[in-house]
């Protein structure tokens, strides 16, 4: 679920490579990338959810899909995680 969430938000996979073996080696040896390094508008709370879901050790991941779901609900419910965004016309014309 974490990799799917990562790809959905960033538009890319966390690890790339010329072959499946190269990708598998990167998954084993490298640290999982923070989605916000690719897309800075992603809140750190969402980074944490994705990274937790993708931990190498199963006991460090969410114990159930419900637990991950609740973490997502909590993160998106906290409005401080998201920047207020103006509409496209107000940005173009400088409306406040």
C-alpha positions in Angstrom: 0.0 0.0 0.0 2.8 2.4 0.8 4.4 2.1 -2.6 1.1 2.6 -4.3 0.4 5.7 -2.1 4.0 7.0 -2.9 3.4 6.6 -6.7 0.0 8.1 -6.6 1.3 11.2 -4.9 4.6 11.7 -6.7 3.9 10.1 -10.1 7.0 7.9 -9.8 8.2 4.8 -8.1 10.4 5.0 -5.1 13.2 3.0 -6.8 14.1 2.7 -10.4 16.5 0.6 -12.3 17.4 -1.0 -15.7 16.3 -4.4 -14.4 14.1 -6.0 -11.8 17.3 -7.1 -10.0 18.6 -3.6 -9.8 15.4 -2.3 -8.4 15.3 -5.2 -5.8 18.9 -4.4 -4.8 18.0 -0.7 -4.3 15.0 -1.7 -2.2 17.2 -3.9 0.0 20.2 -1.5 0.4 18.8 2.0 0.1 16.7 4.1 2.4 13.1 4.6 1.3 12.9 8.1 -0.2 10.7 10.8 1.4 7.9 11.7 -1.0 8.3 15.4 -0.1 11.8 15.4 -1.5 10.2 14.8 -4.9 7.1 16.9 -4.4 7.8 19.5 -1.6 4.1 20.3 -1.1 3.5 16.8 0.5 3.2 17.3 4.3 5.7 15.6 6.6 2.8 13.7 8.2 2.1 12.0 4.9 5.8 11.3 4.4 5.8 9.5 7.8 2.7 7.4 6.8 4.3 6.3 3.5 7.7 5.6 5.1 6.1 3.6 7.9 4.0 1.6 5.5 7.2 0.7 3.5 9.5 -0.2 6.4 11.7 -3.2 5.7 10.9 -4.9 8.9 7.2 -6.0 9.0 6.9 -5.3 12.7 7.7 -1.7 12.1 4.9 -1.3 9.5 1.2 -0.6 10.3 -0.3 -3.8 11.8 -3.5 -3.5 9.8 -4.9 -1.6 6.8 -7.3 0.0 9.3 -4.4 1.4 11.3 -2.9 2.9 8.2 -6.3 4.3 7.2 -6.7 6.0 10.6 -3.2 7.5 10.3 -4.2 9.0 6.9 -7.5 10.3 8.2 -5.8 11.9 11.2 -3.2 13.5 8.8 -5.7 15.0 6.4 -8.0 16.1 9.2 -5.2 18.3 10.6 -5.5 21.4 8.5 -2.1 22.6 9.7 -0.6 19.9 7.4 -1.8 21.8 4.3 -1.1 25.2 2.9 -4.0 27.4 2.0 -4.1 27.7 -1.7 -5.6 30.4 -3.9 -7.6 29.7 -7.0 -5.8 30.0 -10.4 -7.5 33.4 -11.3 -6.6 35.0 -8.0 -3.0 33.9 -8.4 -2.8 35.2 -12.0 -4.4 38.5 -11.3 -2.9 38.9 -7.8 -6.2 39.0 -5.9 -6.0 38.6 -2.2 
